[in-house]
Amino acid sequence: MSPQITPIADTVQDLELAERILTPDGTRIANPQLDPFVEDVDPAQLRALHRDMVILRRIDSEGVALQRQGQLGLWAPCQGQEATQIGTARAIAANDYVFPSYRETGVIYARGAQPGDYVRMWRGEEGAGHDPAALGVAPLQIIIGAQTLHAVGYALGIRHEGADEVAVTYFGDGATSQGDVNEAMIFASSYRAPVVFVCQNNHWAISEPVSVQSQYPIAGRAPGFGIPSMRVDGNDVLACLAAMRWALAHARSGKGPAYLEAVTYRMGPHTTADDPTRYRKDEELEAWRRRDPITRLEAHLRALGELSDEQVAETQAAADVVAREMRAECLAMVTRPPLSVFDGVYAEPHTGLERQRGEYAAYVSSFEGEA
């Protein structure tokens, strides 16, 4: 399952080295490694995946709009990465637990997030925008790569209890240069932890291209830790679903961790605080636009005669409804008093916390009367 170790010359070659089932124009091709994992996927399930990706893109665009209008402090777009997030997340079992980075809007959507969950954290109302226990997803992690350690720790607990569960962690190509990620892989391999590492290689760590981060495919690093890996076309939702099913089956069977590198592309900025026009070329952006994950699956479904204009319109209308609900929830949120930041820090109050509360109360009161 390990990828061919070939130097990366450019983003086109980079993509061609990945496993796929659907070509960029939507043609299905045989893939002996992946096909057995999606034999059950029928046209209705493909339409559901298409619907998921359309809704996710609409959620993402609404998040950008809300931030631009001053309703959110920040937003981390995922446009272009819909197939990776939806394909992998739809393979995860309900009792598995996910440790995301800050860009996994599609993962929390697939796990059952409600409209307000997408914006609550980015608006600064809560440390976690969703209920981790209800979704089986840890809070979005801002510290680069830290969630991989949390996932492995959770997976060690699963192994200790003998539970039929898997921990899953998502991170970007830039995070692979962090010590946390490599330490997590060492522990996972050494203790055969049931964890799946999902690297979303979107080609840019803010303004740093992946060709600088890694001269060879990132998935090629995992076997050096004793972890089997697969490199998959991250813009092919069917391939992502199949690859994730393989990885989860491996981890669940007691064989230890598995690693996926999903080769995709970040079409928008790193966050809404970023201007990608300063460091990447329009030609590169257009080349990846022709590999759009949604139009790829739509082309495949239309070729099968399984997607009509009416169905596309209905899906877009459903996406607009989700976006309206997300906006309404955002605008209706009421910011708690500043001192509430101390609530829930400890189960029982103590003098140190009260002292800090008093100091912060004095600081806040110093602004009284100011516009």
C-alpha positions, 0 to 999 in steps of 0.5 A, spaced: 500 500 500 505 504 500 506 509 495 512 509 489 517 514 492 518 519 486 521 526 487 515 531 486 516 536 480 510 540 480 503 539 482 500 536 476 505 530 477 504 530 484 496 528 483 498 523 478 502 519 483 495 518 487 490 513 487 484 514 484 477 511 481 474 517 478 478 521 473 478 529 473 473 529 467 468 524 471 470 517 468 471 511 472 477 507 472 479 500 475 483 500 481 484 494 484 486 496 491 480 501 492 475 498 488 473 492 493 472 498 498 466 501 494 463 495 491 456 497 495 456 504 493 450 505 488 448 511 485 443 514 490 450 514 495 453 517 490 448 523 489 448 523 497 456 524 497 455 530 491 449 533 496 454 533 502 459 537 498 455 542 495 452 543 502 459 544 505 461 549 499 455 553 501 457 553 508 464 555 507 462 561 502 457 563 508 463 563 513 467 567 509 461 572 508 460 572 515 467 574 517 468 579 511 461 582 514 465 583 521 460 577 524 466 572 525 473 574 528 476 569 523 474 563 518 479 557 515 476 556 508 476 549 505 473 550 498 477 545 494 477 540 499 470 537 500 472 530 497 477 529 502 473 531 508 466 528 506 469 522 503 473 520 509 468 522 514 463 518 511 467 512 512 468 513 520 463 509 524 459 513 529 463 510 535 469 512 532 472 519 535 475 524 531 481 529 532 481 535 527 485 541 526 481 548 524 479 546 517 475 540 518 468 544 517 466 538 512 468 533 518 463 536 523 458 537 518 458 529 516 458 528 524 452 531 525 453 539 526 448 544 527 448 550 523 450 554 529 456 549 531 460 552 525 460 559 527 460 559 535 468 558 536 470 563 530 465 568 533 469 567 540 463 565 544 465 558 546 472 554 546 468 549 542 463 551 537 460 544 537 458 539 543 464 534 542 461 528 546 455 529 541 459 529 535 464 524 537 469 530 535 474 534 539 474 541 539 477 544 533 485 545 534 488 551 532 495 549 535 499 546 529 499 538 529 497 538 537 491 534 535 495 528 533 498 527 540 491 527 543 488 522 538 494 517 539 493 518 547 485 516 545 487 510 541 491 507 547 485 508 551 481 504 546 486 499 546 487 498 553 479 497 554 479 492 548 474 497 545 471 496 537 473 503 536 478 507 532 481 514 533 482 519 527 486 525 526 486 530 521 492 535 519 495 539 513 501 538 509 505 543 513 503 540 520 508 534 518 514 538 519 512 539 526 515 535 532 508 533 535 506 529 528 512 525 528 512 524 535 505 521 535 507 517 529 512 514 533 508 512 539 502 510 535 507 505 531 510 502 537 504 501 541 500 499 535 495 504 537 488 504 533 489 510 529 488 513 522 492 519 520 489 523 515 494 528 512 490 533 507 496 535 502 493 542 500 499 544 497 500 550 501 502 551 509 500 558 509 505 561 504 510 555 504 509 550 498 509 543 499 515 542 495 519 546 500 516 542 506 517 535 502 521 533 496 518 526 496 510 524 497 508 525 504 505 518 505 512 515 503 514 518 510 509 513 514 513 506 512 519 509 516 515 509 522 512 502 521 505 505 519 502 502 512 500 508 508 496 510 501 496 516 497 490 518 494 487 523 489 483 528 495 479 531 489 476 524 488 470 523 493 469 515 491 477 514 492 477 518 499 471 513 501 475 507 499 482 509 502 479 511 509 475 504 509 481 501 508 485 505 513 479 504 518 479 496 517 486 496 518 486 500 525 480 496 527 483 489 526 488 490 531 494 491 526 496 498 528 495 505 525 494 507 518 496 513 514 493 517 508 495 522 504 490 526 500 492 530 495 488 536 494 488 543 493 486 549 497 482 554 493 481 560 497 486 563 502 489 559 508 484 563 513 480 570 511 487 573 514 491 571 508 492 574 501 494 568 497 495 572 491 501 574 494 505 568 493 501 563 488 500 564 481 493 564 477 495 558 472 496 554 478 489 556 481 486 555 474 489 548 473 486 545 480 479 549 478 479 544 472 480 538 477 474 541 482 471 535 486 464 537 485 464 538 478 468 531 477 462 527 481 457 531 478 460 529 471 460 522 473 453 522 475 450 525 469 454 520 465 450 515 468 444 518 467 443 519 475 443 526 476 438 531 473 438 539 473 432 538 477 436 534 482 442 539 482 437 545 483 434 542 489 441 540 492 443 547 491 436 550 494 438 545 500 445 548 501 442 555 501 437 553 507 443 551 511 447 557 510 441 561 512 440 557 518 447 558 519 447 566 518 441 566 523 444 562 528 450 567 528 447 573 528 442 571 534 448 569 538 449 573 545 456 574 547 456 572 555 459 577 560 467 578 560 468 574 567 464 568 565 471 566 562 472 563 569 466 559 569 467 552 568 475 552 569 475 548 575 470 543 578 470 547 585 472 555 586 479 556 589 483 562 591 487 563 586 482 563 581 478 568 585 484 572 585 485 572 577 477 574 577 478 580 581 484 582 577 480 581 570 474 585 573 478 591 575 481 591 568 474 590 565 472 596 569 477 600 567 474 601 560 467 603 563 465 610 560 469 609 553 465 609 547 
